[in-house]
Amino acid sequence: KVPLTMRRVAALMEQAGIPHGIFQMIQGTKDAVNAIIDHPQVRAVTFVGSSPVAKLVANRCRALDKRCTALGGAKNHLIALPDCEVDGASSDIT
């Protein structure tokens, strides 16, 4: 729904010299998702979106023996590192 952050990440990865094709961001409907998963050169898929669609993505990848990270209901994942300011970080995570 709001892909601006990942578009910025993609741009930064390109600026950093990450080779073309290592990271790709694709938005689309079921047909686009299935085409990506089914493509013989795609070996792994990461999905962030609704839980029902995440289950579909994970099941299709599993059926084709492809690696998959499917984050259903995912929103703003954060990781708190050991040197973080705990009160500030925890207010953003919850």
Secondary structure, 3 states (H helix, E strand, C coil): CCCHHHHHHHHHHHHCCCCCCCCCCCCCCHHHHHHHHHCCCCCEEEEEECHHHHHHHHHHHHHCCCEEEEEECCCCCCCCCCCCCHHHHHHHHC
